[in-house]
């Protein structure tokens, strides 16, 4: 009997092993697979589209993370970005780099450091509270006192000057592009009265086109379109503040494979949490469409500028850059190849960089070895610090393999993201840092985080690069007057010459949605879906 | 018996204080800045410093620990979550019914299926029924619960459309999570029951009962099983505690907002109040479960009851 049991177990083990490897045989390897962006399908002109007066009934969106709370600041999860703009509104929206008024009737720049902003006199929140200048001041001061005001360096004060007018005081003349994005476009206005009587973390009251119907923490958020939305003049309603669907349900689905199943069995109509390997389930689907686009997020290598690190040697850095095949790295990370330190999603990206031949685009082992011979590298381990995510680890392993070819020994230290961000603060912990950056509409603003040494008490950049020329250029190119094509190109050339940073890839984002219901997706400036403003078929 | 329970409760307080100090210390020295995590990559060093200060993270270890212990054990306040913005205790109590519900339902299935399977195997020792029962048990132990969960979702949600694949709402949402939690423990219970039953199978009192002409069914139910119950009770109690404490995986796969997922979110977002609150809760829960298990021993075995009551040890 024991022999029978052992035999059965052995046969089952063999069968499952064969079945597993058998299923792997037909799969493409990552190296041979390429992803590309796609466009949204053309709207079917024969079908009627929903509007704010004739809404589609209900749409269910699958989100990959718990929003945690519905407070209009403290955004730690992506799910927040889908829900908060439906409930709350800020003074302006950021659209294609421009500040588009939402609550603002007009504004006057009285001098370099003062703006007077007048809001509409007919704004009401969900509870019918009239929004006045007092509420605007209260909203700003609440955010600042909470400690969650980020990129508020230019904000000094706000005061009421009239029932519907406030005066902003800036700390200095506004000369930096995007300096007021967070202040004007990401600060949400709410009524002080509502704030006193409701807990906004679970029961938010805003002026947006939707109100909260139900919130089950960790499970779902249901929003309902307001019939009494304060902006009655449809020509003044921002494109991001439509209410084309009556009910929006956000279902929290933490497991990515569950998104695939939920889309297939019709439990949800939209998801952007499906991984690249699962996309083939939706190829040739009659019901679902896959919309792929390049996001703002850029993955890059940052070289350690501290004198203790071998990466502070320019020849070594150039050896690394010429020793890497950028297209292989992009494939390893399942992302889009970068030819420069940005992509076409940024308004100031230079298209001629696509055709440039330089250290970012050339893979030249002979040149790499030449630079390595000139450097002070003596065969020691070079530490690359990355996160423990699959994409980062794949990229690091590919780098390790390529640089071994050149004669550089790489040691990979992959850590959980929070720990990685702690370790990068100590220059002895790494030589090369695999990082991510990317924010806003302008590439030069994305560069700020990694290059600008104004943010760091040690006087260098994020990875301890202390280069006065670099600092001068990055500070200047971010100003209104300095943000020219010539200066951007000059900085790009300087970074190349010095080999401080190496662009690896930008991330693809995949939106899978029911094309029989959703005619066209609508995205915020940060490329998060705004469900209420999407176009829906009524038929 | 009352004195015994009172003494155990006193020890529980000591254990909880010890657990609180340990978890606080571990979190204090864990790398990763909660303020930086909360503000995101765009925040400057100055902004992070301001938030750290307002959260009290720059205070010395002893002051932070003292405040934490006073708030927890005197004010019964686990604090407010930094990410959820709601009191930790309130959120825990909100989520607890789901996790406990899954645990209790799983325990019921484990007992109803596991014990009879073990008894069946023991009473047919050496025969094909015993082998079959143990093969089934081995299979159930071998299957990883997350794999089983995904396979069940594909079959019952996608192919057959019988059950919802994620979330909460109706009782149908809990069917698959409960089965996944119970599967492995059914096998463990079955094996433990079989083993315990075999130990008493050839005991003198069993032979006496048979010699007196008692039916085999009565011998098994009234003589063998009660004497084999003690290790089984331990196993069932451990299984229940494990389901509640280890619910994170099943809750994550099925997107059930329970205590496990709450703790996972707290760990990944460096939300110390959540982690401390959940760990303390789980420590208290485990201590109470063990006390209940010990009380079940007393109910089952009069010798142990006498011991707890302060009587002489009975040989």
Interface residues (C-beta under 8 A of the other chain):
Chain A: X1 X4 X5 X8 X9 X66 X68 X69 X71 X74 X75 X76 X147 X148 X149 X150 X151 X152 X153 X199 X201 X202 X216 X217 X218 X219 X220 X251 X252 X253 X254 X255 X257 X258 X261 X262 X264 X265 X267 X416 X418 X419 X421 X422 X423 X436 X437 X439 X449 X454 X455 X456 X457
Chain B: X31 X32 X33 X36 X37 X38 X39 X40 X41 X42 X43 X44 X45 X47 X50 X51 X54 X55 X83 X84 X85 X86 X91 X94 X95 X128 X131 X134 X135 X138 X150 X153 X154 X157 X158 X161 X164 X165 X166 X167 X168 X252 X253 X254 X255 X256 X257 X261 X262 X265 X269 X270
